């Protein structure tokens, strides 16, 4: 009998001591720790979803007590409220910000108030297209650090953290097996953990290599049938 899956929320951990530095993220990590000695008021960290941008922003938050705004929140809040807000801001998914004028005035406000701005995005700000030349010049000048595709060390840690966030105990041999049979990306790791958790719950079993083999076979059969 298959088990019913209930949609419990998961609270990931973002302590600095849990951040694993590797060749993929070392430059971004060192830039975050360099605060307040950045070359300007702003730093952009970019990379694919799940690569560790949010974790790094929590490390910066511990130094600055910055307020976090998503692009959706930024788009909805009025400019007057933004300009009355705190001096240190974290902007998530910043590539989705819609109004150039608001971003321009907001950037100038942070600069004039001697604040700090940490931008998290999928792409570097210099690639965002603005119809305001003054804003475009500011975006072009922002130091933008990429979190690269994960090496084996980092991806292994990502699996450990994702399983830990779900309160799952998974043997290292399972992770080693996964690394040999998956596309090596942060997004792929997140999807594997999600799918394995659901499959293990429906089967009322632990996550083991045999279970991974079963799910892998199902995925391969589904790909062939498409």
Steps between C-alpha positions, in 0.01 A plus 500: 500500500641836396535775757315832473736793449421806712636841387713589804713811457878472525718763666852490358799591716721792399763527775843618390660188648293286261625674187749284312760691297617343176649613171146571375415763763825608665519837325143591595560387858813713534322804358221468757753482784682804359213729608516793578811525284324452167607709203160671510164481674378201306589139427317261269515122539346304217446139403234236455226427752623311805867587453538663843427868434243516780735326743770758426249782550425369849870523579497863385180562696678388818751781443258774394149405623388578145133483405412243234274592209389274217461651154122467540508697827725761343266537202197547727638736763477873425816705450436728801492198731817363342685828555392503866619143549821356642845567357593136446293292261510152346314478167404147393423403139598855413497427126119511527483861620269686263533878541829657402420838656427347839820293493703805396372717786529212745864437401581868546329498840717210618811683379407831663413332830835317503318169496556165335314300237540127434339392174411134443405409146515242223699734272752783564353853516707609201281272284178668611381745239393842623363793301667734752867554405590610856352183648667283236839651583446419869394143418807456280726614785364260766750224587323180397626167630376174352443180695617239252374149434568287808801275530457159663591628846241775493227288344554232763452763769189634324346152517591468868344837580183437300449163667577653840244777443242225445622325815604197295795279586659379178820299477796656318505206260159612371634847424807352329270285286284801411803703392585230246151487346375859483551825318736693724312818576343662804153476349544131423606433860193680635270304269660166591459565873138606455416200281682253726325633808157465339576155359641372830194623687255344256688169526543535878873430460830664579709665230753235398691411184237241395228762536705748296548233232123449480430869461782536249352219292157664512648831383687330213185317388300820514763680290493222237123513476496871422 
